[in-house]
């Protein structure tokens, strides 16, 4: 059986694996897509089945999501996993009635904490040393560099935290697709209402980065295509189109 954290060959669509990929049963059996296929296959799905996500798959999703990089490894995202029906309704109400969060069995809310660097970073330092990734010298450097860098950001601290949260959110949608699930990056919501729904209304600095319903698709969406590289990919300077 293929393990979740291994890469498998690209499926042509004719193998037994392709017949079950995208179904709850297929995901639970451990069938996964390789990274390149996952990227090309993912679509924004806005209609979900009520089929629950198995706890072990949800845990794997979380593991792969928080594996994302972040500035100085601050991990300054705050991820709220919504499963409660009343909480789903509150999110939907805050998102102008969008139904995805009501249909999907799970919705991830990605918040960004620009003040994470002010907290006790000892657990992060200890883990870095324990894994062998950092030396004590590295830690001592970070103790000076992190506050210097963060204070230098000024009012851009919130923006930087949102960037970290969006990187983690991208990990989530790709991991979900690879495990046979579907997702949708949701925009269009009132931040204050979202923060109230998740119990963070008393933190004015906290930002809501994105909301992502996760579940098994009840619709099929075709690839709408992408513009040729020359339209929006450039070499060295804007206007010097990359033609591939």
C-alpha positions, 0 to 999 in steps of 0.5 A: 500500500502506498504511504501518504508521504511517498510519491507515486507515478502519475496515474494515466486514468486507466489503472485501478487506483484512478477508479477510486481516486477522489472517493472517500474509500479511495482516500481511506485506502491510502491512494495518493497523487504525486505532487505534479498531478495534484497541482494540475488536478486541483479545482475550486469546488463549491458543492460538497457531499456530507460524507465525513472525513475520517479522523486519521485523514484529517490528522494527516491533513493537519500534519501536512498543513503545518509542515509549511515554512514560515519566517524564522519558523515562527509558525504564526498562523492560527488554524481553527478547524470548524466541524460544529454545525452552529459554527458552520452557520456562523461562518456562512453568515459572516461570508454573506451566506456562502453555502460551501461551509455548510455543506463541507464536513470540515472548514479550516479558518486560517488566522495570522498573528502578527504578534507571535514573535512576542510570545515565548519562543522557547518551544520553537528553539528547543525543537530546532535544537532537538532535530539538529536543524539549529545549533545553540549559536543559531538560536542565540542569533535568532533571539536577536534577529527576530525582534529586530526584523519584526520591529523593522516591519512596522505596520507591515507585520500583519501583512507578513503574518498573512503571507505565512498563513497563505503558504500553510493554506496552500499546503492544505489544499494540495494535501487535500487534493492528493488525498482524494478531497476537494477544497475552495479558497474562499474570499468574500467575508466580514473579518470582524464577524469571522473573528467573533465566530471563532472566539478571536474578536478581542484581538484587534491585530489578528488577521483572517487570511483565508477560509477553506472548506474541505470535503468530497466534491459533489460536482465536477469542474473542468480546467478553464485554462490559463493564459500563455506565459507571454501574457503575465510571466516575464524574464528579468524585467516586467514587459520582457515576456517569457515565452517558454 
